[in-house]
Amino acid sequence: MEDFNKFEHVFAFNPDVAYKQQTVEDILRHRRTLENVLFIDRLLTTLSIEKTSRLYPPRSASDLRTLHERIVSSNSPDHYKQSVLYYILKDLVHSKKQPAQQPAQSFAKACYLPEKYKMFIDGLWLLDRLKFEKALEYLTEPALIPTFPEDILYALCRDALEHEHNLPLAYFHTVSPCIASKQVLEVFFHVLCRSSITEAFYFSREQGEFTHRHLFEKLIDFVLGNSPGNSQGKRSVELISLPFDDAENLWFDQYLEEGKGRKLPGANDTIIMRGLTKGDPTVLVDHARNVNGRKVDGVNWVTFRESLKQSSGLETGSGDVVMS
């Protein structure tokens, strides 16, 4: 391209072009869905452009000229500025029948925009349109250096919580982003718990001790407090069957006996189940009074206790359980 700094060269297909009202409304709606920050906002911020929500989307032809001027006057490298202009041009689709003739494609070709930059912008543009699955086809390409990885993971997780898909896991396992934000870590861990209790457990072990314990307790919270219907019983069995180390055994007991977890549904039953899983029938001594015939995963604990007494030599006297 002769000079991308000139508006008439970038928008030569229509120097008076402006965003359609419907396009503007869609972009504003998507921004609200993405917690008021689009990925184009982040791109503009990398160019040291402030108050991006006032500039994008441009409401008129004059606003578009102003946005172009702010982009090209940035001190950032040319390929950064060209990448952002490529994004803007993708908004101005004028013919779905001839994608190769779109302004964005013509601009990228004229500027010799590297393919990896195009691919990255294509992915972010799709994220901003809430087309998450299609976006991952671009953003998980091995040639790309992960950029905004936590923000991308967070956006995927937020959508996954509403629409129940595993796109965040696909992105995480492909890109392996470092998660430094507590907010991102917790929402990702929730998605991970919903996908696999076992995988969430081992993920928690990969964290530092403080975070490990925090996520371990979150795992218990999820199993006992956020598992609908019959899934609680299945998830509880999966939880108590995990190979806890000494510290995790201690955290498990403390959280369900003394901590916030003691008020979770089935906390007492879960302690019993874990104790029996470890081959420790004496767990019934301290906790059997509270089971009251409830069922967990189809098990009536009063019936189970009576069967256990007959097979292991446990006896009761006035409601207590003791070793014979």
N, C-alpha and C positions, 0 to 999 in steps of 0.2 A: 504494500500500500504506500502511496506517495507520502502521506503524512497523516497519521491517525490522530494527531493533535488538532486537526481541523474537522469540525463537526460535519461540514459538507462532504468530506471524503468518507467518513465513517458511515454516514447516513445518506449516501449518494442516491440510494434507491427512492428516497422521499425526504428531502430536507425539511419538510413541514410535518414530519411524522410525530404522532403523539400516542400515548397509551390509550387504549379503549377503556371506557368507564368500567366495563365488566372486568377487564383485566386488573384494574386498580382495586376494585372491590374484592376480587379473589385473593390478591396479594395481601390486602389488609386482613382478610379473614384468616389466611394461613399464618400471618405473623402472630395473631392472637392465639392460634392453636399451638404455635411453637414458643409460647410464653414471651411473646413480644420481641423476640430476636430472631430474625431470619439469618440464613448463612450469607446472604449478600450483605447484610449489615456487618458481619464479621469481616468479609472481604474488604469492604469500604474502610473499616477501622484499620486494617493492616496498611492502608494507604494514608493513614493519619487523618482521615476524614471524620469529623465529629457530627453528632446529631443526625445520624444517618436516616432515622425514621422521618425526618423532615424533607430529606432529599429523595428518598425512594419509598414507594413508587412515585415517579414524576407525574403530576396531575395534568400537565399541559405541555405543549411543544416548547414553550419557554422554559419550563421546569426541566425538561429533558436536556436542553442546551446548557442549563446551569449545572446539572449533574455531570455532563460530559466535561465541562470546564474544570470542575472540581477534581475529576479523575485524572485528567491529563496534566494538571498543574501540580500533581503530587510529586514528591522527590523520589518516589519508589522506582525500581527498575522498570523498563518498558514492558517486559513480558508480564509483570504483575498488572500493570495498567491495561494492557491488551486483553488479559484474561478477564478482567472485570467488564470491559467493554463487550467482550464476547458474551458474557452472561446477559448484559443489558439487551444485546441484539437478539438473544434467544427469546426474549419476551415479545419480540415484534414479528411473530410468525405471520406471513401473509399468504402462504399457500401450503396446505398439508399434502398436496399432490406432488409437489416437487421439492422434497426436503434438501436435495443437494443445492438448490438455488436459493435457500434461505439466506437472509443477510448475515446471520452469525457464521454460517459455513463459508460464505464468500469472504468475510472479513478474516477468519482464521487462516484461510488459504493465502490471502494476500499478505498477511503479516508473518507467515511462516510460523504460526503459533505451534510450539511443540505439542505432540500428540498427548503427552502425559498431562499437560496443562488443560487441554481441551477435555480430556477424560475426567479430570478432577472437577472442573467447572460444570460439566454435564451432570455429574453426580450431585453436586451441591444444588444445582438448579432443580433437579428432581426432588431432592429433599424439601426444598422450599415449596414445592407443589404437592407435598405430602405423598409422593409416589415412592415410598420407602423401598419396596422390593426391587423396583427397577433401578433405583439409585445405587443399591448395593452391587449391581452388576458392574458399575464403574468404580465405586469406591473401594472395592476389595481387589482390584487389579494389583498384582505383585509389583508392577513398575512404579506405582505411586508411593511417594513418601507420605506417611500418615500426617494429615494436617487437620486441626480441630477434632482429633479423635475422641476426646471426652465429650465434646458437644454433640458429635454425631451419635455416639453411643447413648447419650442421654435422650436425644430426640427419638431414637429407635425404641428405647425402653418405655418412654412415656406413651408412645403409640401402642406398644405391645401390651401394656397394662389395660388398655381399652379394647383392643382388638384381638388379643390372645394369639400372638404369633411368636416365633423364635428368631426373628431377624437380628435382635441384639446379640444373641449367642453366635450366630453365623459371622457377624462382624467382629465380635470379640475374639473368636478362635482363629479368624483369618488375619486380623491386623495386630492382635495382642497389644492393645493400647495400655499405657500406664495410667491407672486411675488414682488421681491425687485428691479429687474432690469427694468429700463425704457424701454430698447429695447424690452424685453420680454413682458412687459405690453402693449406697443403700438401695437406690431404685434398680440398679443392675442385679444386686443380690436377690431382691424380691423376684425379679424375672427368672433368675437362676433357680431359686427355690421352687417356683411353680413348675419349672421344667424337670428338675431332678433334685431330690433331697440329698442323694449321695454326692452328686457333683457339687452342690452348694457346700456341703460339709468339707469336701477336700479343697474347695476354693478358699474357705475360711482359714484353713491351715496354712495357706500360702502367705497370709498376712502377718504383720507384726503381732506380738502377744496381745497388746491392748485391743487392736482391731479384730484379732482372731476371736477373743472372748466376746466382744460386742456382736460380731456376726454369728457366732455360735448361739448366743442367746436369741438373736433375731431368727435363727433357724427354728429354735424351739417355739418362739412366738408364732411363726408362720404355720408350723405343723398343727399346733393346738388352737390357735386363734383365727387362722385365715384359711382353713381347709373346709370347704362346703361338703355337706352330706357324708356319703360313705368314704370320701377321699381322706377324711381325718384318720379313720382307723388304719387305712393302708399306709398313709404317710407316717403314722405313729409307729407302726411295725417296722417300717424302713428306718426311721430315726433310731429306735432303740437297738436295732441290729447293727448299727455302725460300730466300727472298732475304735471307741474312745480311748485316748491315752489317760494317764493318771490325772492330768490337769483337767481334761474335758469331763471326766467322771465327777471330779469335785465341782466344777462349774455347773454341771447338769443338776446335781443334788442341791447345791446352794441356791440355784435360780428357782427351782420348783418347790423347794421347802421354805426358803427364807426371802427370796427376792421377789421381783415383780411377777415372776412366772407362777407364783403360788396361787394366783387368782385366775389362771387360765383354765378353761374347761378341760377336765380330764387330767389335771396336773398330778393328782395323787395316784390315779390309775397308771399313769405313764411311769412314775417312779417304781411302782410295783412291777410293771412289765419289764422295765430295764433291769431291775434286780434279779428277776427270774431268768432273764436272758443271760445274765452273768453267772447263773448257777447259784444264786444266793437266795434260798427260800426264806431266810430270816427277815427279808424285807417286809414280809407280811406282819411281823411283830409290831412294827411302828405304824403301818399304814392300812391294815386290813379293816380297822373299825370304820373307815370312811367310804368303803366301796358301795355299800348299801344296795347290792344287787344290780348295779348299772352294768351295761354292756359296752365293751370297747372292741370294735371289729368283730362283733358277734359273740364275744366271750362274756359270760356272766361270772363276775369275780367271786361271788359268794359260792357258787357251784364249783368254780375252779379251786377255791381255797379248800373246800371239803374234800375234793378229789386229791389235792396235794397232801393233805394231812394223812390220808389213808396210805398213800404211796411212799411218804418220806418220814413218817413217824412224828409229825407235828400234831399236837393236841391243843384243845382250847379249854379254858376254864373261865366261866362267867364273862364270855365275850373276848377274852384275851387269847393270844396265840403264843405258845411256848414250845420249847423243844422237849420231847419226852426222853 
